[in-house]
Every structure is written in C-alpha cells, then in structure tokens.
Amino acid sequence: PLLTSKMAASGAVHLVLFLCGVAVFRSAAVSSFAIDLDSSFKDSREDDIWLVDFYAPWCGHCKKLEPIWDEVAAEMFSSGSPIKVGKMDATVYAGIASEFGVRGYPTIKLLKGDLAYNYRGPRTKEDIIEFAGRVSGPLVRSLSTQQLFDHWQKRHPVFFVYVGGESPLKEKFFEVAAELIVYTYFFSASEDALPEDVSIQELPAILVVKDGTYYTYDEYEDGDLSSWVTKERFLGYVYIDGFTLYELADTGKLVVVAVIDSTNSSEEHISLKAMTQEVATGYREQFHRNFQFGHIDGADYINSVIMDEVIVPSIVVLNTSNQQYFIPETAIGSIEDLIKFITDILEGSAQAQGGDSFYYRVRRLLYDGKSTILSVFKTSPLLGCFLFGLPLGVISIMCYGIWTADGEYEPEEGELLQNEAIEQGDAEASDEEKEENHDKHHKADNEVKEDSKELKDEELEEKSMVEKKRD
C-alpha cells in the first residue's frame, strides 16, 4: 500500500508538471502570433493589412486587453487571415503613435494602405475579429443572388443595401460606406437579388435590413444619408452597456432604458422588458426618429450616469447630448403608461433632471471621486487604506501637531505689573551698587593721596637730615 501511494503521488506530480508545461507552452504559442512592432513598422507596413494595438505598459485597461489580443492574433493566424496582428508600445514610439492619431490607451486600429480605421466597440475576441474582417474587405460588397442575401441576413442583424445602377446616390452611398464601415456592413444588389417580400417603389434606393424587415431611405424625410445610417445602424431594441450607450450618443436620440435584473425571474422584471420591446417595435413610426429602446442589466451603470439611485426594475430615459434624464413620477404598469410617459417627453411636458451646467459638472467630479474611492475599498480594502488612509492619517497628525503646538507666550496684565516692579527694583539696586562702588573708589583714591603725601614728607625729612650732617 505504501509503495502504491508513493507511485500515485509521483504520478500526480508528473501530471501536474505536464499540465503546467502544456499551459506555459500554449500561452507562449498564443502570444507569439502578436508581433511586437518597432520604428521600422512605419515604412514596412504599406504592403499589408495590419490590426495594431497601441498600448502603454502602465495602463490597466491595456493589461486586461493583452490576453484577449493574444487570442485574436492566434485566431487570425489559424484561420489563414491575410491580416497581420501586432502591438506597439506607444510610450516608446510616441512619434509613430501620434501620426496614427493615438490619443488614449489602448487604441486599436486597422491600417489598410493610407487608411486608418479606429475600433470603438467592445473589447472581446469575437467583436474585434468581426471588425477586422469587415473593415479589411471591400467597402461595398456585392449581393448577386437571393441566397446570398439570405445568408448575410442570417449572419448580420443590421446592414445597408444600395439597389440600382450608376447614380449620384450610389456615389454618396460609397462615400458614407468609407466613413462608417467601422460600424456596419454595406452592400450593393440588383433588384433580382432581393427577397420576394422586399418591394421597392422606385430605383435607385437604399435599404436598411434589420428587425426581420427592411426600411427605405427617403432623402426628403430622413435628411443627410450619413446621419440616417448612423441612426439606423442599431436594432430597434438593444442590450445596453457602457460601449453601446457611448455609441448611441452619435445618433442624437433619447435612450429609453428598462433597468432590470436579468437574474430575477419575477413578473415585474419580465413584463417591464417585454413592454419596452413592444413599444420599440409596435410603435416604431411614432417614436423611432427620436428614441432608441433597450434594457440594461443592473442599476450600477445608470446610477453612475444620473448620480442617483434608481429602483430596479424601472424606466429611465437618457439624453446623452446634455446629460439630462427623465424618470416617471409613477411606476410603469402597462404599455399605455409607457407610451404616455414617452409622449410627454416628446411634447416637452415631462420634467427633465440633471444636465451639464457648472453645478452638475462639479457634482459629477465629486461623485466620480467618491465612487473611485469606494470602488477601491470594495475591491481591495488594504490597497484603499494604503492609498487613502495613510495620507489622511499623516495629514491628521500634522494638523493636530500644528493645533497643539506652543505659540508665542503673551503674559497677562498682573504678570506684566509684577515684572515691571521687579525690573524697577533691579534698576534701583543697580544704582545703589554703582554709588557704593563710586564711594569705595573715591575713598581708595583719598587713601592713596594721603599715603603719597606721607611718603613725600618722610622723603623731605630724610633729605633735610642729610644736609644737616653735611654741614
């Protein structure tokens, strides 16, 4: 049994070491597909299509993207894609990064010839690869058959199609495709390639295919083609997160958000989401020009946007252009309630809250600071104590030391009188000492004079006696 245990333990150790080795090898193999770029990249890139991550070593978001970027590189290599995947330290090669318009980290760009396309979507492997495949291909792809049309409709929830021959509208369509290819797909097709349920009144025409149907661009009603594509490139009802809300700001629409908890299967949460979806699709002609509909999972992000606490589930309408928002005064219990609330906003009778005034900017600054501190303490209490507790402790000790330090001593009135009396007494004593010293010196001088006189008398007397003897 002992030998068997040792053999089992030895086998387990070898298995663990083998798995660790496989993991290390796999990690090294995956990361090797992303090429580290240097200053030579500027001159050598023109013959290839490059997907590049411009990063900074100290950037936290860059570090989160790193393993995803390695997976993107491995996937592109294994699929035989002509796109090369690289990464560049933008702090070391700041000049090159600046030429490509890098102003933040991380920045993902697809470089094709003289064109540089900036990626603004979610930082997931699937979304990044989909972006690279879309942008690296033709600006406008051809749909030659109904089968091909159906194929693309199943793969992509939203895309735009030009139908017809050569025309100024087609030229404009290609210009918009060059501008907005980073967001969506553009196709051209003949009328024969359209599905049977697609009916066009006149040619040329531009269609947006989404939500299981299609809508035709009307230059007189919809205005500028680029603005129309920007507004229509989203489904009528979407899942909303930080990236989506950021992109929805480009549409200029108000965003109707159903704030729900996806883990809560209660009727209240399910019905609110269903009502919002119903209004988005069933009342499109009434609201789609001014409103975008969707739902968000949880209230944390919405709370950070409006700087307040919202009830879950609830409806919040956001104006991303001026940071205002609308909250219904009463709970939304039916589709009719939701329609009335949205109609009141559209007619201007609903009360807007928030904004981008100086007051709200200062308030947001304070709120963001508070949120940052709380998030640090929530995720890492020790780090929070070190970053914020230690400086506050040092400042508190300094303030306490300054407050309790001895200032310049100011004697009271009684002490001043006493000190003056002492000083006066010292002065009088000093005068008496001076007089006594003067008397002593005067007396000593007199004694010296008397002694000198006596010496002179004795000398005269001796001199007189000597003269008498001589005589």
C-alpha positions in Angstrom: 0.0 0.0 0.0 2.8 2.4 0.8 4.5 1.7 -2.5 1.2 2.2 -4.3 0.7 5.6 -2.5 4.2 6.8 -3.5 3.6 5.7 -7.1 0.3 7.5 -7.1 1.8 10.6 -5.6 4.7 10.5 -8.1 2.2 10.1 -11.0 0.1 13.1 -9.7 3.2 15.3 -9.5 4.3 14.4 -13.1 0.7 15.0 -14.3 0.7 18.5 -12.7 4.1 19.3 -14.1 3.0 18.1 -17.6 -0.2 20.2 -17.5 1.8 23.3 -16.3 4.2 22.7 -19.2 1.3 22.5 -21.6 -0.2 25.6 -20.3 3.1 27.6 -20.5 3.7 26.3 -24.0 0.2 27.2 -25.1 0.5 30.6 -23.6 3.8 31.2 -25.3 2.5 29.8 -28.6 -0.6 32.1 -28.4 1.3 35.2 -27.5 3.9 34.6 -30.3 1.3 35.4 -33.0 1.0 39.1 -31.9 4.1 40.8 -33.4 6.0 43.4 -31.3 6.4 46.4 -33.6 9.2 49.0 -33.6 10.2 52.1 -35.6 10.7 50.1 -38.8 6.9 49.4 -38.9 6.2 52.9 -40.3 7.9 52.1 -43.6 7.3 48.4 -43.9 3.5 48.3 -43.3 2.2 49.6 -46.6 2.1 46.3 -48.4 0.0 44.5 -45.7 -3.2 45.0 -43.7 -2.4 45.4 -40.0 -4.5 45.2 -36.9 -2.5 47.0 -34.2 -2.9 47.5 -30.5 -1.2 50.7 -29.3 -0.7 50.3 -25.6 1.1 51.8 -22.6 2.9 49.4 -20.1 1.4 51.2 -17.1 -2.2 51.2 -18.5 -4.6 48.9 -16.6 -7.0 48.5 -19.5 -4.1 47.6 -21.7 -3.2 44.8 -19.4 -6.7 43.5 -19.4 -6.7 43.5 -23.2 -3.4 41.7 -23.5 -4.6 38.1 -23.2 -7.6 38.9 -25.5 -5.3 40.4 -28.0 -3.1 37.2 -28.0 -6.2 35.1 -28.7 -7.2 37.4 -31.5 -3.7 37.0 -33.1 -3.9 33.2 -32.7 -7.4 33.0 -34.2 -6.5 35.2 -37.2 -3.3 33.1 -37.9 -5.1 29.8 -37.6 -7.9 30.9 -39.9 -5.4 31.9 -42.6 -6.5 35.6 -42.5 -4.3 37.9 -44.5 -4.5 40.4 -41.7 -1.4 40.7 -39.5 -1.8 41.3 -35.8 0.7 43.5 -34.0 1.2 45.6 -30.9 3.3 48.7 -30.3 4.4 50.4 -27.1 3.0 53.9 -27.8 5.2 55.4 -25.0 8.4 54.3 -26.6 7.3 55.0 -30.2 5.3 58.1 -29.4 6.0 59.8 -32.7 4.6 56.9 -34.8 1.6 56.6 -32.5 0.9 60.3 -32.8 1.0 60.0 -36.6 -1.8 57.4 -36.5 -3.9 59.6 -34.2 -3.4 57.7 -31.0 -4.6 59.8 -28.1 -5.5 57.2 -25.5 -4.6 53.7 -24.4 -5.4 51.1 -25.5 -6.2 52.2 -29.1 -7.0 49.5 -31.7 -6.6 50.5 -35.3 -6.8 48.6 -38.6 -4.3 50.0 -41.1 -5.0 49.5 -44.8 -2.9 51.4 -47.2 -3.3 55.1 -46.4 -6.4 54.5 -44.3 -6.5 54.0 -40.6 -9.8 52.7 -39.0 -10.3 53.2 -35.3 -12.1 50.4 -33.3 -14.6 51.7 -30.7 -16.5 48.5 -29.9 -16.5 46.0 -27.0 -13.0 44.6 -26.3 -13.9 40.9 -26.9 -12.2 38.5 -29.2 -15.3 38.0 -31.3 -16.1 41.7 -31.8 -12.5 42.6 -32.6 -12.2 39.8 -35.2 -15.6 40.7 -36.7 -14.4 44.4 -37.0 -11.2 43.4 -38.7 -12.9 41.1 -41.2 -15.5 43.8 -42.1 -13.1 46.7 -42.5 -10.3 44.8 -44.3 -12.7 43.8 -47.1 -14.4 45.8 -49.8 -16.2 49.0 -48.7 -19.3 47.8 -50.5 -19.8 44.0 -51.0 -21.9 42.6 -53.8 -25.1 40.6 -53.3 -25.7 38.8 -56.6 -28.4 36.3 -55.6 -31.3 35.9 -53.2 -29.5 33.0 -51.5 -26.5 35.3 -50.8 -28.9 38.0 -49.5 -30.5 35.5 -47.1 -27.0 34.3 -46.0 -25.9 37.7 -45.0 -29.2 38.5 -43.3 -28.8 35.5 -41.0 -25.2 36.4 -40.1 -25.7 40.1 -39.5 -28.6 41.7 -37.7 -28.2 45.1 -39.4 -26.8 46.0 -42.9 -27.4 48.6 -45.7 -28.1 47.8 -49.3 -27.9 50.0 -52.4 -30.2 48.8 -55.2 -29.9 50.2 -58.7 -27.4 51.3 -61.3 -25.0 54.2 -61.5 -26.3 57.4 -60.0 -25.3 60.3 -57.7 -27.0 58.4 -54.9 -24.6 55.4 -55.4 -21.6 57.7 -55.2 -23.0 59.1 -52.0 -23.6 55.6 -50.7 -19.9 54.7 -51.3 -18.7 57.9 -49.5 -20.8 57.0 -46.5 -19.5 53.4 -46.6 -15.9 54.7 -46.4 -16.9 56.8 -43.4 -19.0 54.3 -41.5 -17.6 50.9 -42.4 -16.1 50.6 -38.9 -19.7 50.3 -37.6 -21.7 48.3 -40.1 -21.8 46.4 -43.5 -22.7 47.9 -46.8 -23.8 46.0 -49.9 -25.0 46.6 -53.5 -27.5 44.4 -55.2 -29.7 44.3 -58.3 -33.5 44.2 -57.9 -33.5 40.5 -58.9 -31.3 39.6 -55.9 -33.8 40.9 -53.4 -36.1 38.6 -51.5 -39.7 38.3 -52.7 -41.1 40.2 -49.7 -38.9 43.2 -50.4 -40.9 45.7 -52.6 -39.3 48.9 -53.9 -41.4 51.7 -55.4 -38.6 53.3 -57.4 -34.9 52.9 -58.2 -32.2 53.7 -57.2 -33.0 53.0 -53.5 -31.1 52.4 -50.2 -32.5 49.9 -47.7 -31.6 49.1 -44.1 -32.3 45.5 -43.3 -33.0 44.8 -39.6 -35.5 43.6 -37.1 -36.7 40.9 -39.6 -37.8 43.6 -42.1 -36.5 46.5 -44.1 -36.9 50.3 -44.3 -36.2 52.5 -47.2 -34.2 55.7 -47.1 -36.2 58.9 -48.1 -33.9 61.8 -48.7 -36.7 64.4 -48.1 -37.9 62.9 -44.8 -34.6 61.4 -43.5 -32.2 64.1 -44.5 -28.5 63.5 -44.8 -27.6 59.9 -45.7 -24.7 59.7 -43.3 -26.9 60.8 -40.4 -29.6 58.4 -41.4 -27.2 55.4 -41.5 -25.8 56.5 -38.1 -29.3 56.5 -36.6 -30.4 53.2 -38.2 -27.3 51.1 -37.6 -28.8 49.8 -34.4 -31.6 47.4 -33.9 -34.9 48.8 -32.7 -34.3 47.2 -29.3 -30.8 46.6 -28.0 -28.9 45.4 -24.9 -27.2 48.4 -23.4 -23.8 48.6 -21.8 -21.2 51.3 -21.5 -19.9 50.8 -25.0 -23.4 50.8 -26.6 -24.5 53.9 -24.7 -21.4 55.7 -25.8 -22.1 54.8 -29.5 -25.8 55.7 -29.1 -24.8 59.2 -28.3 -23.9 59.6 -32.0 -27.5 59.1 -33.0 -28.8 62.1 -31.2 -31.7 60.1 -29.9 -33.1 59.9 -26.4 -32.4 56.4 -25.0 -35.3 54.6 -23.3 -33.7 52.2 -20.8 -35.5 49.4 -19.0 -33.4 48.9 -15.8 -33.9 45.2 -14.8 -32.1 42.4 -13.1 -31.6 39.5 -15.5 -31.2 37.0 -12.7 -34.7 38.0 -11.3 -37.4 35.9 -13.0 -40.3 37.8 -11.3 -43.2 39.0 -13.4 -42.3 42.7 -12.6 -38.9 42.4 -14.3 -40.0 40.3 -17.3 -43.1 42.4 -18.0 -41.2 45.7 -18.0 -38.7 44.4 -20.5 -41.5 43.0 -22.7 -43.4 46.3 -22.6 -40.3 48.2 -23.7 -39.7 45.8 -26.6 -43.3 46.0 -27.7 -43.3 49.8 -27.8 -39.9 49.8 -29.7 -41.3 47.5 -32.5 -45.0 48.2 -32.4 -44.8 52.0 -32.3 -41.7 52.5 -34.5 -43.3 55.0 -36.8 -44.3 57.1 -33.8 -41.1 57.1 -31.8 -38.1 55.7 -33.8 -36.9 59.1 -35.1 -36.4 60.4 -31.6 -36.0 57.4 -29.3 -33.8 54.3 -29.1 -35.0 51.5 -26.9 -33.2 48.9 -24.9 -32.5 47.3 -21.5 -29.6 47.3 -19.1 -28.7 44.6 -16.5 -28.5 46.1 -13.0 -28.5 49.7 -11.9 -24.9 50.4 -11.2 -24.1 52.0 -14.5 -27.3 54.0 -14.7 -26.6 55.2 -11.1 -23.2 56.5 -12.2 -24.8 58.3 -15.2 -27.5 60.1 -13.3 -25.6 60.3 -10.0 -28.6 58.9 -8.1 -30.1 55.6 -7.0 -32.8 54.1 -9.3 -35.3 51.5 -8.3 -34.9 48.1 -10.1 -36.9 47.5 -12.2 -37.7 50.9 -13.6 -37.7 53.1 -16.7 -35.1 55.8 -17.3 -34.9 58.0 -20.4 -31.4 59.4 -21.0 -30.5 62.4 -23.2 -26.8 61.7 -23.9 -26.3 65.0 -25.6 -26.7 67.2 -22.5 -26.6 64.6 -19.6 -30.3 65.2 -18.8 -32.6 62.3 -17.8 -36.3 61.6 -17.2 -37.8 59.3 -14.6 -41.6 58.7 -14.4 -43.4 60.1 -11.4 -45.4 56.9 -11.0 -44.5 53.3 -11.7 -44.9 52.0 -15.3 -47.5 49.3 -15.1 -48.7 48.9 -18.6 -47.8 49.7 -22.2 -50.2 52.7 -22.1 -48.3 54.1 -19.1 -45.0 53.8 -21.0 -46.5 55.4 -24.2 -47.9 58.3 -22.2 -44.5 58.9 -20.4 -42.6 58.9 -23.7 -45.2 61.1 -25.4 -44.9 63.6 -22.5 -41.2 63.7 -23.1 -41.6 64.2 -26.8 -44.1 67.0 -26.2 -42.0 68.7 -23.6 -44.4 68.3 -20.7 -42.2 65.9 -18.7 -39.7 67.4 -16.2 -36.0 66.8 -17.1 -33.4 66.3 -14.4 -29.7 66.7 -14.4 -27.7 68.5 -17.1 -24.2 69.7 -18.0 -24.3 73.0 -16.2 -21.4 74.1 -14.0 -23.2 72.9 -10.9 -23.7 69.4 -12.3 -20.1 69.3 -13.6 -18.8 70.0 -10.1 -21.2 67.5 -8.7 -20.1 64.8 -11.2 -16.5 65.5 -10.3 -17.2 64.9 -6.6 -19.4 61.9 -7.4 -16.7 60.3 -9.6 -14.1 60.9 -6.9 -16.4 59.3 -4.2 -17.2 56.4 -6.5 -13.5 55.8 -7.2 -12.6 55.7 -3.6 -15.5 53.4 -2.7 -14.7 51.0 -5.5 -11.0 50.8 -4.4 -12.1 50.0 -0.8 -14.7 47.5 -2.1 -12.3 45.6 -4.3 -9.1 45.9 -2.2 -9.6 47.2 1.4 -5.8 47.0 2.1 -5.0 49.0 -1.0 -7.6 51.5 -0.2 -6.2 52.0 3.3 -2.7 52.5 1.9 -3.8 54.9 -0.9 -6.2 57.0 1.1 -6.0 56.1 4.8 -2.2 56.6 5.1 -2.2 60.1 3.6 -5.2 61.1 5.6 -3.5 59.8 8.8 -0.4 61.8 8.1 -2.4 65.0 7.4 -4.4 64.5 10.6 -1.2 64.1 12.6 0.3 67.3 11.1 -2.9 69.2 11.7 -3.0 68.0 15.3 0.6 69.0 15.8 0.1 72.5 14.4 -3.1 72.9 16.6 -1.5 71.8 19.8 2.0 73.5 19.3 3.0 76.2 21.8 2.5 79.6 20.3 4.3 82.9 21.3 3.8 83.5 25.0 1.8 86.5 26.0 1.9 87.4 29.7 -1.2 88.6 31.5 -1.7 92.1 32.9 -0.8 91.1 36.5 2.3 89.4 35.3 3.3 92.5 33.4 3.0 94.7 36.5 5.0 92.2 38.6 7.7 92.1 36.0 7.9 95.9 35.8 8.2 96.1 39.6 11.0 93.5 39.6 12.8 95.3 36.8 12.4 98.7 38.7 13.8 97.1 41.9 16.7 95.7 40.0 17.4 99.1 38.5 17.3 100.8 41.9 19.6 98.1 43.4 21.9 98.6 40.5 22.1 102.4 41.1 22.9 101.8 44.8 25.6 99.4 43.9 27.0 102.0 41.5 27.0 104.6 44.3 28.7 102.3 46.7 31.4 101.4 44.2 31.9 105.1 43.5 32.3 105.8 47.2 34.8 102.9 47.5 36.8 104.2 44.6 36.7 107.8 46.0 37.8 106.6 49.4 40.6 104.5 47.9 41.8 107.5 45.9 41.9 109.6 49.1 43.9 107.0 50.9 46.4 106.7 48.0 46.7 110.5 48.1 47.3 110.6 51.8 49.9 107.7 51.6 51.6 109.6 48.8 51.7 112.8 50.9 53.1 111.0 53.9 55.9 109.5 51.7 56.8 112.9 50.4 57.0 114.3 53.9 59.3 111.5 55.0 61.5 112.0 52.0 61.8 115.7 52.7 62.6 115.0 56.3 65.3 112.5 55.4 66.7 114.9 52.8 66.9 117.7 55.5 68.8 115.4 57.9 71.3 114.5 55.3 72.0 118.2 54.5 72.5 118.9 58.2 75.1 116.2 58.5 77.0 117.6 55.6 77.0 121.0 57.3 
